[in-house]
């Protein structure tokens, strides 16, 4: 949205997932749209728009649906029945080691707009993948499916335990946030990923200390084989905290990208951070 606002022709945010279909219908009744973009699931609150219902509305108006699957990954979800374009990061889970950069845009051959979109994408594409990055990507992508299974396992374990912890007010995870929409595109053997967002109880007072005590690497990315934590709202929206909170995104959230370390060790580190040190 920020790129469209700053460099493109503007963007309109529809963030109420429960009413997005009616909002989209009303919007299309007022004006034409170049495209509709969504994430499956969204970041950082990890809810998913119901692409089963959005896609038919958009296709009536010949508006492409562009879906970003970076948080779920193509291992966990199949968007081919609904998305016209699928955008994904190769930097994150596919590489996993955080030492190569790349991205991909997939033109869905099942889309009724494929015949129009494919030539446009081909015409505008510029190959910018660096040679050394391509070598790392080629090597790391081969182990991506097996790694993702472990990411799913570790993510679910920590999310379920955080949900039961008395120091935690709320946990956001795709298994529970607008789960029907996510389940509709989840592959038969897919999981719910490795990204978790949680809000400590009395976040204004407790979140800074919990974050400082977390014995995880700290950083704004996700999808690495090592666990990463970040105060997402402060990093992404520091100059617009009130706006973020009007969208339901608290400034006191802590986001965790769960890595491939021993899950019991990860939980012990997390539990120690949630427990105040003795005076």
N, C-alpha and C positions, 0 to 999 in steps of 0.2 A: 504494500500500500504506500509506503514512504517513497519508494522509487517512482511509482506512478504520480504521486503528488508533486515530487520535486523535479522529475525528469520527463514524465509522460504527460498525459492529458487529464490527469486527475483520477481519483479513486474514491469509491463509496464503500464504507465498512458496514456489513450486516453481521453483527456479532451475537444476536439473540438466536441461538441455534434452534430453539423450540418454535420460533415463528418465522424462520428464514424463508420458507416457501411462499407465504403470503406477502412478506416484504419484497421478495424478488418479483412476484407477479405484479405488485403495485408499481415497482420501479420500472419494469419493462413496459408497463402501460403508459408511463410518462416519458420515457426516453429510450434511445437505442444504446446498446452496450457493445464495446469491442470484444470483451471476454469476461468470464467469471472465474475467479481464482479461489481455491480453498486448499486447506491442509487436512490430511487424514493421518493421524489426528492433529488437532491444533496445538500450538505451542504458546504459552506454557500450561494451559488448563486442560489440554488433552481430550477435549470433546471433539466429536466428528459431525460435520454436516451430513445429512442423509442424501447422498448422491443419487440414490435410486429415485428420489422424488424431484431433486433439483434438475437432473439431466434432461428429463422429458420437457420440462418447462423451457429450458434454454434452447433445446433443439427445435421447439416450435418457432422460435425467433432466430434460429441459425446463429446462436451465440456460443462460441466454444467454451467448454468447461475445462479449465486447466487445474490439475490436482497435483499437489506436492505430497509425495509419500515418504519424505525423508525420515520422519520420526517412526513410522510403522515399518518401513522398508517393503520392497516388493516380495521379500520372503514371507511376510505376514499377511499382506493384503493383495487382492487382485482387483484392479480398477478398470479392467478392459471392457466391461459391459456398460460403463458409464462415462468415463473421462474421454475427452477428445485429444488432449495432450497431457502427458504425465511428466512432471519435472521432478528431478531427484538430485541429491548430492552424492557424489562419489567420494568426497573428502571424509565422510563420517563413517557409518557402519561398514560400508563396502571396503574401504581401506583399513579403518580401525586403528591404525597406528599414529594417525595425526601428522604424518610427514609427507603427504602428497595432496594436491588440490585438483579437483575436477568436478564436473557436473554433467548431467545428461538431460535431454529433452526427447521424449519418446512420442512419436506420432502414432496414435492408435489406429491400426489398419481396419478395426471393426467400426470405427466412427463413421457416421454418414457425412462428416465434413472432411474426411481424410483426403479426398481428391483435391480439395481446395487448400488444405493446410500444408500438406507435404511439400508442394512446390514452393510455398512461401518460406517454409523452414529451410529447405535446401538453398534457396536463393540468399537468405540472410545469414546462413551459418558461416562462421569463420573458425577454422580449427586452431585453437589456442592451447591445447593440451601439451604441456612441456614434455620433452622426451623422457627425462628422468622420472617425472611424475607418472608417465605411462608405464614405465618398467615396474614401479612400485605397485601401481594399480593392477597390473596384470598378475603380479605375484599374489597380492593380498586378496583379490576378488575370488580366487580359487578356494580360499578357506572361509569365505563369507557365510555360506549356508550353515556350516557347523558352528561357527562363532555365534550366529544369530540365535540358534537354539539355546545356547548357554546364556546369551543376553536375556532372552525371554524368561528363562528359568530364574535367573538371579533377580531380574526386575520384578517379577510377580512375587517372589518370596519376600523381598524387602517391602514392597507395596502393601502386602497383606499384614505384615508385622507392624509397619508404621500405622496402619489403620486401627490397630488395636491398642496402640501405645497411649497411655494417659496424658502424655505431654504434647500430643498432637491433636489439633482441632479438626483438621481436614486433610485428606489425601486425594489428589487427582491422578487418575490412571485410566487408560483407555478401556479397561475391563468394566469400569463403573460409570464413566462419563458418556452420556448419550450412547450407551452400549449397543442399543439396537442398530444404530447407524453403522457402528464399527463392525458388529458381527455380520452385517449384510455383505461386507466385502472381505472379511477375514477368510483366508485360505483354510481348508480343512485341517491342516496340520500347523497352521500359523498361530502365533501367540499375540501378546499385547505389548511387546517391546520392552525397552530398558529405560524409558524416561519417566520419572516420577516427580511430581510437584507436591509439596506439603506446606501447611501453615501451622506453626507451633501455636499452642494456646498462649494467650496474652502476647501475641507476636511483637507488638511494639516494644515490649520490654525484653522478651526472651530470644527473638530471632537472631539479633547480632551475636549474642554469646554462643548460641548453638552453632551458628555458622563458623565462628572463630574456632570452636572446639572440634569441628569436624575434621577428622584425620584422613581427608581425601584431597586429591589434587583439586585446585581451584582454577576454573577457567570457563569461558563463555561458550565453548563448543559442546558437542555431544557425539556419541557413537564411538568413542575410543575404547580400546580393550581395557584401559584403566579407568576407574571411576572418577567422574568429574562433578563438582558441585559449584553452583553459582547463585547469587541473589538476583534472579533473572530480571525482575522489574526494575531494580536499581541500575542494572547494566543497560537494558534496552530502552528504558523510558524515564531516565533520571530527570529530564527537563519537562516531563509531562506526566508526573505521577498522579495528579488528580484525574486526568483523562483516562489513564490506565485503570484506576480504581473505579471509574464510572463504567468501565467494561467488565468489572468483576475481578480485576487482577490486582491483588493486594501488593503493596510495596514490601511486605514482610514475608513473601513467599521464598522458599528455598527449593531450587530445582536440582535434581540429581540424575545424571546419566550413569546408569549402573554398568560397571565393567565386568571383566571375567575373572576377577579375583575370587578366592574362596568365599562363598556367600555367608557362611557363618562368621568369618572374620569381618566381612563388611558390616554385618549386622551388629557385631560387638562394637565396632568403631562408631556406628551410628547411634547405638544405644548410650554409649558413654557421652556422646555430644549432647544427647537429649536430657541427660542427668546432670543437674547443677553440681559443681564441685563443692565439697564441704568448705565452710568458712574457716 
